[in-house]
Amino acid sequence: MQAAVGDRLVIHGKQVGQADRHGEILEVRGGDGGPPYFVRFDDGHETLLFPGADCQLEHQHQAG
């Protein structure tokens, strides 16, 4: 996965009825756009994240 600042991540719920989490990538700390990413979720929570198989990346030019 390669990302840039401003791209959005969606983490899909793992259980039926669990909501997806949406966040914006604030920093790319890996080389060549790779993880880890520092992400601010829409609820205000910020974390350093290594995305898993349940993550989907929306590049900034696609999100509009």
Stockholm file with secondary structure:
# STOCKHOLM 1.0

chainA/1-64         MQAAVGDRLVIHGKQVGQADRHGEILEVRGGDGGPPYFVRFDDGHETLLFPGADCQLEHQHQAG
#=GR chainA/1-64 SS CCCCTTCEEEECCSSTTCCCEEEEEEEECSGGGCSCEEEEETTSCEEEECCCTTEEEECHHHHC
#=GC SS_cons        CCCCTTCEEEECCSSTTCCCEEEEEEEECSGGGCSCEEEEETTSCEEEECCCTTEEEECHHHHC
//
